[in-house]
């Protein structure tokens, strides 16, 4: 990816530890979903992150403290990326979210839109194309309008190499600006399906969730706008906002406080 101007730093919210981060992220998501409902949006859409960091967030959303306040019947759930494995595979992001959230909260099945990974007869490119059709059908158009974001909230992780979703360093998908979804065949042992920059950025609010001392250096580089990192190139939609939610271990080098 060619170097570009540094991304806006965005808001930093720093928490004492990973548990506080998960609780803060749950509150963040609830706040923005309720704001979308209050603004009259009939079907708020959330784009979910995979990996280990958000798992606890999903469990908290389904907990007795939060679940009664969440508009489960209104919200639609999508995935930012997925490994190309069956949904019951231990490495499946869908499987993780189902165990932590979907099976525990009163979410209508019609509101859940997993990536069709590991489906018999579908190649990775087929799965990407099918998921793109799902997104476009939900959105109601084949072209993203900057004034009408696809997602109300998008959750993203940050890898130690600066990747987010499955936008991996050095991969051709970093240059994709036409398709909303793409297969990523290299860079990891398994093939992955990922939303591309245009789809991820079509969000009213984007939150990077970052935990652990191992992420300290890459978080500082990403917020400083290092163009070598895929995460640096994520921009919020027009009028949207970029947020960084991190525990103290990851944000220890940051001067800002929440």
Order of alpha helices (4+ residues) and beta strands (2+ residues): beta-alpha-beta-alpha-beta-beta-alpha-beta-alpha-beta-beta-beta-alpha-beta-alpha-beta
